[in-house]
């Protein structure tokens, strides 16, 4: 009787293991999907680099590596594209060790050494400065970011880097756009390429066209040794978190809306906004020549439909 029970149990275990293990067909499908994701990210990064002329012949690109999924992915993709590019450029990975408690300082050097990429670890105790200046319980990210930026600009000078590459993706750009609009009163976002605020460097964001969900999945596939960004104990930026949720909800309920918003960032009509520094409204006079971009005040705007504005503004007037 005991042998029968034992055989039954063993049979059940064997069956469960067989069910859990992916079949050859499933394994092949997973490999296909993973390869497709890699190709898509490479294509989008290559497109962004080309559209904004981010990397040129002879550049030395300093990739800022935080230990998060996006900066790991950026470094990985740039190394792939460097092998295929028709131009020559160098890559150096740079990490700023800000001396947060429990920071695993061995992880990045070990990973980068194994990868075979030149790297530099900059040790600066900005953690103590931030903790001394910011009251307990307040968000430290803003001051931390300013300190980090200044240090990385200096390091770029010392290393002779001609471009500073950051791992911000499409979702970061959109969230920043809405943060500036809702809380700063500005139409402003993270550009794909811009001069640094000290006027000495060019900052690039090669992941500008890549969605965060793709970067998350890519990080899982590559099994990057992720280092959490909350070692300092700072509270998460709640406003950015709320906007991230808003965009995800729109993506789910209204497919295409977020894509259209992102597209609008590169399809700007200055004459249809109200920035007097951007467009010379004061000296505007009729030319007598038809202009397809002229005012259509008496026509229905193409976006004024219930489907396109549902979920953004109410469709009824307040009495």
N, C-alpha and C positions, 0 to 999 in steps of 0.2 A: 504493500500500500504506500509506504514511504517513498519507494522508488518511483511509483506512478506520480505522486505529488511533486517529487523532485524534477521529474522529466517535464511535467506540466509547467512548473515554474520556469525552468530553463527555456522551454519552448516559448513561453510568453516574453521572457527577457530578450531572447534572440529576435523574436518578431518585432518587439518594440525598438530594438537597436536598428534593425533593418528598415523600419518605417522612418526612424529619425535620420538615418544617413541618406544624403541626396543620391539619386540615381545618376548614372552616367549622363543621361539626357538633361537632367536638372543642372548638373555641374557644368555641362556645355552651355546651357542657356545662361547661367550666372556669369560665366566667363565672357560670353558674347555681350551681355548687358554692361558688364564692367568695362570692357574694351570700348563699347559705344560711348559710355560716359567719359572715358579718358579722351577719346577723339573729339567729343563735343566741347569739353573744356579747353583743349588745345586749340580748337578752331576759334572759339570765342576770344580766348586770350590773344591769339595771333591777329584776329580781326581788330581788337581794341588797340594793340600795339601799332598796327598799320594805319588805322584811322587817325590816330593822334601822334604818329611818328614818335613813339615813346622811346624806342631803343635804336641807336644809330651805330654805324661802323666805329669800332674802337672804344665803345662805351665800357665803363666799369660800373656795373649795376650793384648797388648795395641793397640787399634784400633784408629788410628788418624782420627778424624772426622772434616772435614773442613766445612761441611754444603752443600757440593755439592752432586750430585746424586750418584756418585760412592762410596764415603765413607759411605753415608747412606745405600746404597745397601750392601756394604761389611759387615757392622755391622749387618744388618738384616739377611743376609745369615749365617754368623758365629753363630748367636744366634740360628738359626734353626738347624744348623749342630751340635752344642754343645749338643742339646737335643737327637740327634740320635747317637752321636759318642760313640765308645766302650772305649774311654779314658775320663778322667776328665781333664778339663782345665777351667780357669777363663777368663773372658773378662772385660776389663775396657775401656770405651770410653774416649778419651782425645781430647779437643779442645784448640787451642791456639788463644786467643783473642788478636789480634795484634793492637787493638785500631784504626782501620780504621774509618774514619768519617762515621756516619750513620750505623755502624754495629749493627744489631738487637740482642743485647747480651742476650735477654730473650728467644729467640727461642730455642736454643739447650738445655739449662737447663730444660725448660718446656717439651720438647719432650723426653729427656732422663729420666726425672723423671716419666713421664707417662709410658714410656717403662719399667721402673723398672730395668734398667741396671746401675751398678756403673759407675760413671763418675767423671772427674776432668776438671775444666776449668782453664787454665793457663793464667794469665793476664800479657802481656809483650808489651810495646809500641815500637815494631819494626818499626811501620809506620813512626814515627818521625825520626828514624835513617836513614831509606831508603830515605825519602824525603830530608834529610840534605845532604846525600852523593851522590845521583844520580841526575844529571842535569834534569831540567824540560823537559818533552817530551821523555826522554829515558826510555827504558823498565826497570822496577824495579824488575822483577821476579827473576833474578839470585841472587841478593843480598838478597832479601826477603827469598828465598828458603834456602840459607846458614844459615841465622840467625835463621829461623824456625827450621832447622834440629838440630842445636846445642842445642836449648832450649828443643826440644822434647827428645833428648838423655838424657839430665839432668833429665827431668821429668820421663823418663823410669827408671833411676837409683833410683830416690826417691820413685817411686811407687813399685819397685821390679819387674818390668815387665821383662819377659824372652824373649818375642818376640815383635817386633814392626810391626804391620800390616798396610800396605798402600793400597789405593784403586785404584792403576793403573791397567788398563785392557789390553786386547790384543792389541787394537789399539794404546795405549800409548807406548807399547813395540815396536811395528813396527815403529811408528813415530820416536821414539828415535834412533832406529837402522839406519834409513835413515838420520836423522839429523847428527849423528856421522860420517856416511859414506860420505855424501855430503859436510859437513861443517867442520868436525873434522879430516877427513882422517883416521878413525878407524872403524874396525868391532867390534862394541860394542853396547849393548842395556841395557835395564833394566832387570836384572835377577829376576827370581821368588823368589830366596832366596840368601842372601849374608850377609857377615859380614859388619857392619857399618864401615865408614871410621875412626872412633875413636877406632876401634878394640874391643869395649865393648858390642856390641849388635848384634842380628841377626834380619835383616829386611826381612819381607816376603810380597809377593804380591799374595794373594789367588785368585784374579780375573784374573790371568795371561792368562787363557784360554777363558775368556769371552769377547764377542764382545761388543763394545760400544753401538751399536744399541739395544742390549738386555738390557743393564743397563739403557738406556734412557727410554725404554718402561716399565721396571720394576719400575722405579722411578715414572712414571706417574700412574701406577696401584696402587702403595702404597701411592701415594700422599704425598711424603716426603716434609717437609717444607724447600725448597731449599733456600740457601743464596747465592747470586751472588758473584763471585770471583773478580769482577772488582770495588769493593768499593774504592780501593786505587787510581783509575783513571789511572792505568798503561795500556799502550798499549798492545794489545794481541800479543803473539809471532807469528809474521807473517810467519816465516819459518815453524813452526809447523803447522800453519793453512794451508799453501800451500801443505804440505805433506799430511795432512788429506784429502784435496781435491783430491790429486793425487791418494791416496789409494781408495777413494770412486769411483773415475772414473774407475780405474782398476777393482774394484769389479763389477761395472755395465757392463763394456764392455767385460771383460775377466773373467767370473766366474771361480773360482778356483785358480786364480793367487795369490791372497793375502794369501789364505790358504797355498799354496805351499811355499811362502816366509816365513810365520810364522813357518812352519814345518822345513824349512832349518836351523832355529836358534837352533834346537835341533838335527840336523843331520849334524855335522861338520866333515870334513876330513882335519885335520891339514896338512897332507903331500901334499895336493893339493892347499894349500895357499902359502904364502911367508913369514910367520913369523918365523925367524930363532930361536927365543926363544921358540916357540911353537913346532917346529920340528927340529931335528938335521940333517939339510941338509949337513953340512960340512963333517960329518963322514959317510954319506950314501954310501954303497958299494953293488954291486950285490951279492945276496945270492945263486943264482942258483935255487931258489925255486919259482914256479909260485905264483903270488899274484894277486887276483882279484881286489885289490885296486891299482895295479901298474899303470904306465902311459900308456895311450892309445892315444898317440899323433897322430897316423896315422889313427885313426878312427874318424867318425863323432860323435861329442858330442850329447847326447840325447836331449839337449835343443836347438840345432842349427836348428830350424825349423821356418818357417815364422809365424806360429800361436803362438809359445811360446814367441818369442821376439818382435812381432809386438807391437808397442807403447812404446818400451823401447829404442831400438837403430835402426837406419836406416838399411834397407835391401840391400842398394846399397853401393858401395865403392866410396869414393871421388876421382875424377880424378885429 
